[in-house]
């Protein structure tokens, strides 16, 4: 079953993150047990650009990975057909094979993609990639675990 687009209000129902750490603006497509595609619009107003780097704003790679993790969390909740309840959270359990191919700058539209490789007993493995205008920016394999808060 394909889940259609999700706007920011629906995204906020599926993620505990809030400004300035909510890094997903729109979900374009979500197929539970398979994959998700989403967008992060990168603007010069992002708070991290003040210090990374003054005079040459570049989105930190760790925040690109965080954005990819956030879309993976949405995919988990859609796959499990549940919503966050405040009693548990999905946490990073590992990051493997992370590679960064180009810089992400203000004005870029970051396409975030996550493909479920495995989800067993609350532990998931996801192949993730981020791109801008069809050019690969970053890729990794993420591990996440559903744990009590």
PASEBA-1860 file (N, C-alpha, C; in nm, 3 decimals):
! residues 149
1> XXXXXXXX> 0.084/-0.118/0.000/0.000/0.000/0.000/0.089/0.124/0.000 ~ 0.070/0.209/-0.097/0.146/0.333/-0.105/0.075/0.440/-0.022 ~ 0.150/0.508/0.059/0.098/0.622/0.133/0.133/0.745/0.052 ~ 0.037/0.832/0.027/0.062/0.951/-0.054/0.152/1.050/0.016 ~ 0.155/1.167/-0.038/0.237/1.274/0.018/0.198/1.303/0.162 ~ 0.296/1.350/0.238/0.272/1.395/0.375/0.321/1.538/0.386 ~ 0.238/1.627/0.438/0.281/1.764/0.459/0.351/1.774/0.595 ~ 0.396/1.893/0.628/0.474/1.912/0.750/0.394/1.877/0.876
9> XXXXXXXX> 0.264/1.901/0.876/0.183/1.868/0.994/0.176/1.718/1.016 ~ 0.161/1.643/0.909/0.160/1.496/0.919/0.298/1.445/0.960 ~ 0.403/1.504/0.905/0.540/1.465/0.941/0.562/1.486/1.090 ~ 0.514/1.597/1.143/0.532/1.627/1.286/0.453/1.531/1.375 ~ 0.352/1.465/1.322/0.281/1.363/1.398/0.362/1.233/1.404 ~ 0.456/1.216/1.312/0.535/1.094/1.306/0.676/1.110/1.361 ~ 0.720/1.231/1.387/0.854/1.256/1.439/0.847/1.340/1.566 ~ 0.928/1.309/1.666/0.930/1.392/1.787/1.013/1.519/1.769
17> XXXXXXXX> 1.089/1.530/1.662/1.180/1.642/1.639/1.102/1.771/1.613 ~ 1.159/1.882/1.655/1.102/2.014/1.631/1.216/2.110/1.595 ~ 1.180/2.229/1.551/1.278/2.330/1.514/1.378/2.347/1.628 ~ 1.504/2.355/1.598/1.568/2.359/1.468/1.614/2.221/1.418 ~ 1.562/2.114/1.478/1.614/1.982/1.444/1.522/1.898/1.358 ~ 1.408/1.950/1.319/1.321/1.879/1.225/1.375/1.906/1.085 ~ 1.421/1.802/1.017/1.495/1.819/0.891/1.423/1.758/0.771 ~ 1.292/1.739/0.780/1.212/1.686/0.670/1.097/1.783/0.646
25> XXXXXXXX> 1.083/1.831/0.522/0.978/1.927/0.490/0.855/1.864/0.425 ~ 0.874/1.759/0.347/0.761/1.697/0.275/0.798/1.554/0.239 ~ 0.704/1.464/0.257/0.720/1.327/0.209/0.651/1.318/0.075 ~ 0.723/1.271/-0.025/0.669/1.258/-0.160/0.601/1.123/-0.181 ~ 0.658/1.019/-0.121/0.607/0.884/-0.139/0.653/0.798/-0.023 ~ 0.565/0.711/0.023/0.601/0.616/0.127/0.532/0.483/0.096 ~ 0.610/0.380/0.082/0.557/0.246/0.062/0.603/0.163/0.182 ~ 0.513/0.142/0.281/0.552/0.065/0.400/0.615/-0.068/0.362
33> XXXXXXXX> 0.718/-0.106/0.440/0.798/-0.227/0.420/0.892/-0.218/0.301 ~ 0.893/-0.101/0.233/0.981/-0.088/0.116/1.067/0.038/0.121 ~ 1.005/0.154/0.095/1.087/0.275/0.079/1.006/0.402/0.106 ~ 1.083/0.511/0.118/1.025/0.643/0.138/1.111/0.744/0.063 ~ 1.046/0.848/0.009/1.116/0.960/-0.054/1.062/1.088/0.005 ~ 1.152/1.180/0.039/1.111/1.305/0.103/1.203/1.417/0.059 ~ 1.165/1.538/0.097/1.238/1.659/0.061/1.277/1.738/0.185 ~ 1.398/1.791/0.181/1.444/1.892/0.277/1.486/2.013/0.193
41> XXXXXXXX> 1.415/2.123/0.208/1.452/2.248/0.141/1.558/2.318/0.226 ~ 1.675/2.333/0.172/1.786/2.392/0.246/1.786/2.542/0.220 ~ 1.769/2.620/0.327/1.765/2.765/0.313/1.880/2.830/0.389 ~ 1.914/2.949/0.349/2.024/3.021/0.414/1.990/3.057/0.559 ~ 1.863/3.049/0.596/1.820/3.081/0.732/1.844/2.967/0.832 ~ 1.894/2.853/0.788/1.920/2.742/0.879/2.021/2.787/0.985 ~ 1.995/2.757/1.114/2.083/2.806/1.220/2.226/2.755/1.210 ~ 2.248/2.638/1.154/2.384/2.583/1.148/2.473/2.659/1.051
49> XXXXXXXX> 2.414/2.732/0.955/2.497/2.806/0.859/2.573/2.922/0.924 ~ 2.529/2.969/1.039/2.600/3.079/1.107/2.744/3.039/1.140 ~ 2.764/2.910/1.170/2.898/2.868/1.209/2.961/2.765/1.117 ~ 2.890/2.726/1.012/2.941/2.618/0.923/2.920/2.654/0.778 ~ 2.994/2.730/0.719/3.109/2.807/0.764/3.080/2.952/0.734 ~ 3.119/3.046/0.821/3.096/3.187/0.792/3.159/3.226/0.658 ~ 3.079/3.283/0.572/3.128/3.324/0.441/3.121/3.215/0.334 ~ 3.100/3.091/0.375/3.085/2.980/0.280/2.994/2.874/0.343
57> XXXXXXXX> 2.861/2.898/0.340/2.768/2.810/0.410/2.757/2.672/0.343 ~ 2.784/2.567/0.423/2.776/2.429/0.378/2.698/2.350/0.483 ~ 2.599/2.271/0.438/2.523/2.188/0.532/2.614/2.078/0.586 ~ 2.624/2.064/0.719/2.709/1.959/0.776/2.664/1.820/0.733 ~ 2.759/1.734/0.699/2.728/1.598/0.659/2.651/1.522/0.764 ~ 2.683/1.545/0.890/2.612/1.475/0.997/2.463/1.512/0.998 ~ 2.428/1.632/0.956/2.287/1.670/0.949/2.218/1.610/0.827 ~ 2.292/1.586/0.721/2.235/1.514/0.607/2.200/1.372/0.651
65> XXXXXXXX> 2.291/1.309/0.725/2.264/1.174/0.777/2.145/1.178/0.873 ~ 2.137/1.279/0.956/2.023/1.292/1.048/1.892/1.304/0.971 ~ 1.890/1.382/0.864/1.769/1.396/0.782/1.730/1.260/0.724 ~ 1.829/1.184/0.678/1.802/1.050/0.625/1.749/0.957/0.734 ~ 1.801/0.971/0.855/1.750/0.891/0.967/1.605/0.928/0.998 ~ 1.573/1.056/0.992/1.436/1.099/1.021/1.337/1.040/0.921 ~ 1.370/1.036/0.793/1.277/0.976/0.697/1.268/0.826/0.721 ~ 1.377/0.764/0.764/1.372/0.621/0.797/1.279/0.594/0.914
73> XXXXXXXX> 1.278/0.684/1.012/1.187/0.671/1.126/1.041/0.678/1.080 ~ 1.011/0.770/0.991/0.874/0.779/0.937/0.837/0.646/0.870 ~ 0.930/0.590/0.793/0.905/0.463/0.726/0.878/0.352/0.827 ~ 0.953/0.348/0.936/0.930/0.247/1.040/0.789/0.259/1.096 ~ 0.750/0.382/1.134/0.616/0.399/1.191/0.507/0.361/1.092 ~ 0.526/0.395/0.965/0.427/0.358/0.863/0.425/0.205/0.844 ~ 0.541/0.142/0.846/0.549/-0.004/0.831/0.482/-0.074/0.948 ~ 0.505/-0.025/1.069/0.446/-0.087/1.189/0.301/-0.044/1.211
81> XXXXXXXX> 0.254/0.050/1.128/0.117/0.102/1.139/0.089/0.154/1.280 ~ 0.181/0.237/1.328/0.164/0.299/1.460/0.219/0.439/1.458 ~ 0.191/0.510/1.563/0.236/0.648/1.579/0.326/0.656/1.703 ~ 0.413/0.756/1.708/0.493/0.775/1.830/0.399/0.795/1.949 ~ 0.436/0.734/2.061/0.349/0.741/2.179/0.415/0.808/2.299 ~ 0.539/0.850/2.284/0.610/0.911/2.396/0.669/0.810/2.493 ~ 0.629/0.683/2.483/0.680/0.578/2.571/0.804/0.512/2.513 ~ 0.824/0.527/2.382/0.941/0.471/2.317/0.985/0.565/2.205
89> XXXXXXXX> 1.110/0.550/2.165/1.166/0.629/2.055/1.249/0.537/1.966 ~ 1.271/0.582/1.845/1.359/0.509/1.755/1.493/0.581/1.756 ~ 1.598/0.508/1.795/1.731/0.565/1.811/1.827/0.507/1.708 ~ 1.932/0.585/1.675/2.042/0.533/1.594/2.102/0.412/1.666 ~ 2.134/0.309/1.591/2.207/0.196/1.646/2.339/0.177/1.571 ~ 2.350/0.239/1.453/2.474/0.229/1.379/2.468/0.300/1.245 ~ 2.582/0.339/1.197/2.596/0.401/1.066/2.714/0.332/0.998 ~ 2.688/0.272/0.883/2.793/0.203/0.809/2.807/0.262/0.670
97> XXXXXXXX> 2.927/0.253/0.617/2.954/0.286/0.477/2.909/0.427/0.437 ~ 2.917/0.521/0.527/2.878/0.660/0.495/2.980/0.722/0.400 ~ 2.927/0.783/0.296/3.011/0.852/0.197/2.943/0.983/0.160 ~ 3.025/1.086/0.145/2.975/1.218/0.107/3.038/1.253/-0.027 ~ 2.955/1.288/-0.124/3.001/1.306/-0.262/3.013/1.452/-0.305 ~ 2.928/1.539/-0.248/2.936/1.681/-0.283/2.875/1.763/-0.171 ~ 2.899/1.893/-0.173/2.848/1.982/-0.070/2.702/2.015/-0.095 ~ 2.631/2.042/0.014/2.492/2.088/0.008/2.492/2.234/0.052
105> XXXXXXXX> 2.437/2.319/-0.033/2.443/2.464/-0.013/2.303/2.523/0.001 ~ 2.292/2.645/0.055/2.162/2.710/0.062/2.099/2.717/-0.077 ~ 1.968/2.691/-0.083/1.896/2.691/-0.209/1.879/2.552/-0.267 ~ 1.956/2.454/-0.216/1.943/2.317/-0.266/1.815/2.252/-0.215 ~ 1.757/2.167/-0.298/1.644/2.083/-0.258/1.700/1.942/-0.243 ~ 1.709/1.898/-0.119/1.770/1.770/-0.088/1.663/1.660/-0.098 ~ 1.682/1.566/-0.189/1.593/1.451/-0.200/1.648/1.341/-0.109 ~ 1.567/1.299/-0.015/1.605/1.200/0.086/1.534/1.068/0.055
113> XXXXXXXX> 1.610/0.960/0.044/1.551/0.830/0.013/1.602/0.725/0.110 ~ 1.510/0.642/0.158/1.545/0.533/0.248/1.474/0.408/0.201 ~ 1.549/0.298/0.193/1.494/0.170/0.154/1.515/0.071/0.268 ~ 1.406/0.012/0.313/1.414/-0.084/0.422/1.482/-0.212/0.373 ~ 1.588/-0.251/0.442/1.654/-0.377/0.409/1.610/-0.488/0.503 ~ 1.580/-0.447/0.628/1.538/-0.545/0.728/1.472/-0.470/0.844 ~ 1.365/-0.528/0.899/1.301/-0.474/1.019/1.249/-0.593/1.099 ~ 1.322/-0.627/1.206/1.289/-0.742/1.287/1.295/-0.703/1.434
121> XXXXXXXX> 1.187/-0.731/1.507/1.180/-0.705/1.652/1.227/-0.565/1.691 ~ 1.185/-0.466/1.615/1.214/-0.328/1.649/1.351/-0.278/1.608 ~ 1.427/-0.359/1.536/1.559/-0.316/1.487/1.554/-0.317/1.334 ~ 1.587/-0.202/1.275/1.580/-0.188/1.131/1.713/-0.153/1.069 ~ 1.729/-0.195/0.943/1.847/-0.162/0.864/1.797/-0.098/0.735 ~ 1.858/0.018/0.699/1.809/0.098/0.588/1.925/0.143/0.499 ~ 1.908/0.128/0.369/2.001/0.186/0.272/1.946/0.324/0.242 ~ 2.028/0.427/0.265/1.982/0.564/0.248/2.071/0.638/0.150
129> XXXXXXXX> 2.010/0.737/0.085/2.086/0.822/-0.008/2.018/0.958/-0.014 ~ 2.101/1.059/-0.035/2.054/1.196/-0.052/2.110/1.248/-0.183 ~ 2.028/1.324/-0.255/2.074/1.379/-0.382/2.018/1.520/-0.401 ~ 2.084/1.594/-0.489/2.040/1.729/-0.527/2.042/1.733/-0.679 ~ 1.929/1.764/-0.738/1.919/1.773/-0.885/1.973/1.647/-0.954 ~ 1.945/1.530/-0.897/1.989/1.405/-0.957/2.131/1.365/-0.925 ~ 2.208/1.452/-0.862/2.348/1.421/-0.827/2.355/1.367/-0.684 ~ 2.418/1.251/-0.667/2.431/1.190/-0.536/2.515/1.280/-0.444
137> XXXXXXXX> 2.462/1.305/-0.325/2.529/1.389/-0.225/2.589/1.303/-0.114 ~ 2.509/1.206/-0.066/2.553/1.121/0.045/2.479/0.988/0.039 ~ 2.544/0.886/0.094/2.480/0.755/0.105/2.537/0.684/0.227 ~ 2.459/0.590/0.281/2.502/0.515/0.399/2.406/0.400/0.422 ~ 2.441/0.317/0.517/2.351/0.216/0.570/2.329/0.253/0.716 ~ 2.203/0.269/0.754/2.170/0.310/0.891/2.103/0.194/0.964 ~ 2.134/0.182/1.092/2.068/0.088/1.180/1.993/0.170/1.285 ~ 1.870/0.130/1.313/1.788/0.200/1.410/1.716/0.099/1.498
145> XXXXX> 1.690/0.138/1.622/1.625/0.047/1.716/1.516/0.120/1.792 ~ 1.401/0.054/1.804/1.288/0.104/1.882/1.313/0.066/2.027 ~ 1.322/0.164/2.115/1.353/0.140/2.256/1.262/0.224/2.346 ~ 1.242/0.174/2.468/1.163/0.248/2.565/1.233/0.378/2.600 ~ 1.153/0.481/2.623/1.207/0.614/2.657/1.250/0.617/2.802
END
